[in-house]
Amino acid sequence: MKKKIFIPVYGGGHCKLIISLYDSLIRKFDVTILALTLAEEYLSNHEIPYKTLKDYLEYIDLGDNIVQLGDQFIKENNIDYERIGLYNSSIYYGCNIRDYILKYGEDDIVDSYGKQNRLIFLPINTMEAILKIENPDAVLTTNSPRFERASILAAKNLGITNYSIEDLLGNSRVFSLKDTNTDYYGDYIFVLNNFVRENLINQGVKAKKIVVSGLPTFDNLKNHYTDIFNFKQRYGIDLNKKIITWASHVSEDEIYIFEELLKVFTLNNEYLLIIKPHPNEDYSYMEKMLAKIHTNSIRLIENCDIRDLINISELLLTQYSTCGLEALFMQTPVIVLNPFDKKYDTDYSSLNIASKCQDLSKILINIEEKKQYHLNFEVINNSINNMINFIDNTI
């Protein structure tokens, strides 16, 4: 009989990582996925079976009126529920609020939510109830907070082997002001490379827990091929122009950064700045400005593979996008744009794997300096086999 793995997962990059593991996992294990928020959409598109919180409602709502609790909280706090619907959102928020009240009471929940939003949620009681129903041999998660983190802590409470995937650089973790439990990681932690391993050890994580497996998201990035001539022809790019890519991000500084880059690159003849907007970003202002000034030195291209852009670029500009990590794997230099010297959760420059530019008027000087420097960022391939085999030997 196959051993059972339970996987709670949110949408976005977290879900994409689990999707890349799924086919290999089901060859060896009985897999149950709990789709949280937008993960349902991702999994449906890949025809991967899953459960949602509503499948467990009769077991986790023990007279607490979870749906009504969540519905009331959503309406009182004007929470957007369009993407996953009011009913699913009510269950999600209801579970979180019920568990918050059980631990802290309800007097300050509105104030706490106003200060830290969903970061205040850690539904351990709900996850313990679900794990008792599923009775898995192991729990596997990425490094997302809330339900994913709660599942690790619930598994520890119930004596279930648990694995977490550190899908970033292991240098930061954001906790709720009320949450004093910093034991975020699983019994075993899968990491990108030895650089991440050292970051975790420096934070006090025991070395024997850390498995240098590589991550499926980055497998073979270094060998990604782009036909530069065909790419430039397809998008009408001057063949003689050198490319700089800005992977923009949803942030309060985005417009300021755009306007500063606009001033600099409009006056240069050597480089073409290509802006690759974030999928969740409203870039209409940038489109309007570019249409207004008719510059040949800046283009906005939204529908292309970021890996192709990285491949044809002299250098990548970003604030804290994971595109920066992809660029490092592909041996493309990175400059972090941080005009107001803010503390980024993922700051490649503070880790000495990228440089930082605060004075954006000098970005071209920074580019010339950085182009000469190439970091040999360690690449671990065959990550899926590495992870599956380790789980198989330790579950």
Secondary structure as UniProt FT lines:
FT   STRAND          3..9
FT   HELIX           13..28
FT   STRAND          29..35
FT   TURN            37..38
FT   HELIX           39..45
FT   TURN            46..47
FT   HELIX           53..56
FT   HELIX           57..60
FT   HELIX           66..76
FT   TURN            77..78
FT   TURN            82..84
FT   HELIX           86..104
FT   TURN            107..108
FT   HELIX           109..116
FT   HELIX           117..120
FT   HELIX           124..134
FT   STRAND          138..141
FT   HELIX           147..158
FT   STRAND          161..165
FT   TURN            177..178
FT   STRAND          188..191
FT   HELIX           194..202
FT   TURN            203..204
FT   HELIX           207..209
FT   STRAND          210..212
FT   HELIX           216..218
FT   TURN            219..220
FT   HELIX           221..223
FT   HELIX           228..234
FT   TURN            235..236
FT   TURN            239..240
FT   STRAND          242..247
FT   TURN            252..253
FT   HELIX           254..266
FT   STRAND          271..276
FT   TURN            279..280
FT   HELIX           284..293
FT   STRAND          298..300
FT   HELIX           306..312
FT   STRAND          313..318
FT   HELIX           323..329
FT   TURN            330..331
FT   STRAND          334..337
FT   TURN            339..340
FT   TURN            348..352
FT   STRAND          355..357
FT   HELIX           360..362
FT   HELIX           363..370
FT   TURN            371..372
FT   HELIX           383..394
//
